[in-house]
Amino acid sequence: MQLYCNGDSFVAGVELADEILPGYPGLLIWPPYTKQHEQHKIWLQSAHATGLVNRDKMKEIEKLELERAFPNKVSALTGIRVINRAMPGSSMDCIVRNSLVELYNLKKENPNENIIALVGTTYPGRREVSNDTPNRTDRYLRSQDWVCVSGTYSNAGESEYLSNMRKYQVMYDTQYHQMINFYKNIVLLQDFCKLNDITLHWVASHDNILTDSWPMTGYEDRPDINMLMEYAKLEYIVDMKKIVETEFVGKQVVCPGGHFAESIHQRTAEKIVDILRL
C-alpha cells in the first residue's frame, strides 16, 4: 500500500520547525486575531526579511516540516509508505495538476499496489498562471512553469506582470468564477482516481468550502456551478480547523503565521487512521 498526499502549506507542515530560528516567539492560543497574534506575525515577516532563513536553514526547516506534518504521522502510525508533495501557496490548479501526474506515475510503476490519496483543498481564490521567471524548480525539483496568484495577498518581490494579474483578479474574479474553477478541479481528480482505481480522500486543511461563507448572490441559478456541485458530491474525511475549534479552544496551537501546531497534525493523523481503519 502507498500513501500519496498533496495540498498547500497546511499539508506541507509549514511553520512546524520555526523554533530552530533565533527569537522564535512560540505558539499562540486559539482563536487567533489578537494583538499578540499580530506581533508574532511581525516576527515571522522579520525573520524571513532579515535573512535568518538562508538556503541551508530552509532545507533543514522543510525536512523537519514534512517529518512533523500529518501525512508522515499517518505513515508512522500505520507503517504505510508516504509521499507528500504539498507546496506552500498552492492553488487548486497546482494541487490537482501535480497530483494527476504523480498519481498516474505511481500507478504505472506499481499497477498492483493499493494507492490512497489524501489531498488537501485550498482557498478557491488562488489561481495558476504562466510563470514569467523561467528555469526554476520547486522544492521537489518539479519545473515551475506555472505560478500561483491570489487577489487577497501579494508576494515579496512580485513582478509587474504578476502584480497586474493579481489586480485583474481583484477586479473581475468573482466568487462564482472561483467556485467554478474549484469544482472543476475536484471533479477532474475524483474521476481520474475512480478510473485508475485510486482511493481519494479530501482533507479540509484550513478552508472548508462546504461550511465557510461563500455567498453566491446573483449566481444561484447558474446551471454550470449547480451541476458541478451536484456531480462532485464533495466530502471531507477530516477538517483540521474543526478539530482546533472543537478540541483545542484556549490551547496553544497556532503558529506565528497562522498555521496549526504539531499537536493538531498528530490529532489529524489519528482521526484519519481511525476513520480509514488503517
C-alpha positions in Angstrom: 0.0 0.0 0.0 1.2 3.5 -0.8 0.0 6.8 0.7 0.2 9.9 -1.5 -0.5 13.4 -0.2 -0.8 16.9 -1.7 -2.1 20.3 -0.8 -0.9 23.7 0.3 1.1 24.9 3.3 -1.1 23.2 5.9 -0.4 19.8 4.4 3.3 20.6 3.9 3.6 21.4 7.6 4.7 25.0 7.2 5.9 26.6 10.5 6.3 23.3 12.3 10.1 23.8 12.5 10.4 27.5 13.0 11.5 27.1 16.6 15.0 26.5 15.3 15.1 30.2 14.2 16.5 32.8 16.7 13.9 34.7 18.7 11.0 32.3 17.9 8.1 33.7 20.0 6.3 30.4 20.5 2.7 29.2 19.9 -0.5 31.2 20.4 -3.9 30.2 21.7 -7.0 29.6 19.6 -8.9 31.6 18.5 -6.5 33.9 16.7 -6.8 37.6 15.7 -5.4 39.2 18.9 -2.8 41.8 19.3 -0.3 39.1 20.3 -1.0 37.2 17.1 -0.2 40.3 15.1 3.1 40.7 17.0 4.0 37.1 16.2 3.3 37.7 12.5 5.6 40.6 12.5 8.4 38.4 14.0 7.8 35.9 11.2 8.0 38.5 8.5 11.1 39.9 10.0 12.8 36.5 10.3 12.4 36.0 6.6 13.2 39.6 5.6 16.5 39.7 7.6 17.9 36.6 6.1 17.6 34.3 9.1 16.2 31.7 6.7 19.1 31.1 4.4 19.2 28.3 1.9 20.8 25.7 4.2 18.5 26.6 7.0 15.4 26.4 4.7 16.3 22.9 3.6 16.6 21.9 7.3 13.2 23.5 8.1 11.5 21.9 5.1 12.8 18.5 6.0 11.5 18.9 9.6 8.2 20.3 8.4 7.5 17.2 6.3 8.5 14.9 9.1 6.1 16.6 11.5 3.1 17.1 9.2 0.1 14.8 9.4 0.9 12.7 6.3 4.1 11.5 7.8 2.4 10.9 11.1 -0.2 8.7 9.4 2.7 6.8 7.9 4.3 6.5 11.4 1.1 5.2 12.9 0.4 2.6 10.2 3.7 1.7 8.6 2.4 2.7 5.2 4.9 4.4 2.9 4.1 8.1 2.3 4.9 10.6 -0.4 4.0 14.2 0.5 4.1 16.7 -2.4 2.3 19.6 -0.8 3.6 23.1 -1.6 3.0 26.3 0.3 0.9 28.8 -1.6 -0.5 26.1 -4.0 -3.8 26.7 -5.8 -6.3 24.0 -6.6 -5.0 24.2 -10.2 -1.5 23.4 -9.0 -2.5 20.7 -6.5 -4.6 18.8 -9.0 -2.2 19.2 -11.9 0.7 17.7 -9.9 -1.5 15.1 -8.3 -2.6 13.8 -11.7 0.9 13.4 -12.9 2.3 11.9 -9.8 -0.6 9.5 -9.1 -0.5 8.4 -12.7 3.2 7.6 -12.5 2.7 5.8 -9.1 0.0 3.6 -10.6 2.0 2.9 -13.7 5.1 1.9 -11.7 3.1 -0.1 -9.2 0.0 -1.4 -11.0 -0.9 -4.0 -8.4 -0.4 -1.8 -5.3 -3.2 -0.1 -3.5 -2.8 3.7 -3.5 -4.6 6.0 -1.1 -4.5 9.7 -1.9 -5.1 12.3 0.8 -5.4 15.7 -0.8 -6.0 19.0 1.0 -8.1 21.6 -0.7 -7.1 25.3 -0.6 -8.6 28.7 -0.8 -10.6 28.9 -4.1 -9.3 32.4 -4.8 -5.9 31.2 -5.8 -5.2 30.7 -9.5 -2.4 29.3 -11.6 -0.9 31.4 -14.4 2.2 31.2 -16.6 5.4 31.8 -14.8 7.3 34.9 -16.0 10.5 33.6 -14.5 11.9 30.6 -16.5 14.2 27.8 -15.5 13.0 27.5 -11.9 12.2 24.4 -9.9 10.3 23.9 -6.6 11.4 22.0 -3.5 10.6 18.7 -5.2 12.6 19.6 -8.3 9.5 20.0 -10.4 9.7 22.6 -13.1 7.9 25.8 -12.1 6.3 26.6 -15.4 3.3 27.9 -13.5 2.9 30.3 -10.6 0.0 30.8 -8.2 -1.5 34.3 -7.7 -4.3 35.4 -5.4 -6.4 38.5 -5.2 -6.1 38.6 -1.4 -2.3 38.9 -0.9 0.9 39.6 -2.8 4.3 38.0 -2.6 7.6 39.8 -1.8 9.4 40.8 -5.0 6.4 40.3 -7.1 6.9 41.3 -10.8 4.8 43.8 -12.6 3.3 41.1 -14.7 2.1 39.1 -11.6 1.0 42.3 -9.9 -1.2 43.1 -12.9 -2.6 39.5 -12.9 -3.4 39.9 -9.3 -5.1 43.3 -9.9 -7.2 41.7 -12.7 -8.3 39.0 -10.3 -9.3 41.6 -7.7 -11.4 43.5 -10.2 -13.1 40.6 -12.2 -12.7 37.3 -10.4 -15.9 36.8 -8.5 -16.8 34.0 -6.1 -18.8 32.5 -9.0 -15.6 32.2 -11.1 -13.7 30.9 -8.1 -16.3 28.2 -7.3 -16.4 27.0 -10.9 -12.6 26.6 -11.1 -12.5 24.9 -7.7 -15.2 22.3 -8.5 -13.8 21.6 -12.0 -10.6 20.6 -10.2 -12.5 18.5 -7.7 -14.3 16.7 -10.5 -11.2 16.2 -12.6 -9.2 14.5 -9.8 -12.1 12.5 -8.5 -12.9 11.0 -11.9 -9.2 10.3 -12.6 -8.9 8.4 -9.4 -12.1 6.4 -10.0 -10.9 5.4 -13.5 -7.5 4.4 -12.2 -8.6 2.5 -9.0 -7.0 5.0 -6.6 -8.7 5.7 -3.3 -9.1 9.5 -2.9 -10.0 11.4 0.3 -10.3 15.2 0.6 -8.9 17.0 3.6 -10.1 20.4 4.7 -6.6 21.5 5.9 -7.9 25.1 6.6 -10.6 26.3 4.2 -13.7 24.2 4.0 -15.8 25.3 1.1 -18.8 23.3 2.4 -19.0 25.2 5.7 -17.2 28.5 5.1 -19.2 31.5 3.9 -19.2 31.5 0.1 -22.2 33.7 -0.9 -23.4 33.1 -4.5 -25.7 36.1 -4.6 -26.7 36.7 -8.2 -25.4 33.3 -9.4 -27.8 30.9 -7.6 -29.5 29.8 -10.8 -26.3 29.3 -12.9 -26.6 25.7 -14.3 -22.8 25.2 -14.5 -22.0 25.7 -10.9 -25.1 23.8 -9.7 -24.3 20.9 -12.0 -20.6 20.8 -10.8 -21.5 20.9 -7.1 -24.2 18.2 -7.5 -22.0 16.0 -9.6 -18.9 16.3 -7.4 -20.7 15.4 -4.1 -17.6 16.8 -2.3 -17.0 15.3 1.1 -14.1 15.7 3.5 -12.6 12.9 5.5 -11.4 15.3 8.2 -11.4 19.1 8.9 -8.3 20.4 10.6 -9.8 23.7 11.7 -12.8 21.9 13.1 -10.5 19.8 15.2 -9.0 23.0 16.6 -12.4 24.6 17.2 -13.9 21.6 18.9 -10.9 20.1 20.8 -8.3 22.8 21.3 -10.0 26.1 22.1 -7.9 28.1 24.6 -4.8 25.9 23.9 -1.5 26.9 22.3 -2.0 25.5 18.8 -1.4 28.5 16.5 1.9 29.2 14.9 3.1 32.8 14.3 1.9 32.8 10.7 -1.5 31.2 11.5 -0.7 27.6 10.7 -1.6 24.8 13.0 0.8 23.3 15.6 2.2 19.8 15.5 -0.4 18.7 18.1 -3.1 19.4 15.5 -1.2 17.4 12.9 -1.0 14.5 15.3 -4.7 14.6 16.1 -5.5 14.9 12.4 -3.4 11.8 11.6 -5.1 9.8 14.4 -8.5 10.7 13.1 -7.6 9.7 9.6 -6.2 6.4 10.7 -9.3 5.7 12.8 -11.7 6.6 10.0 -9.9 4.6 7.3 -9.2 1.8 9.8 -5.6 1.5 8.5 
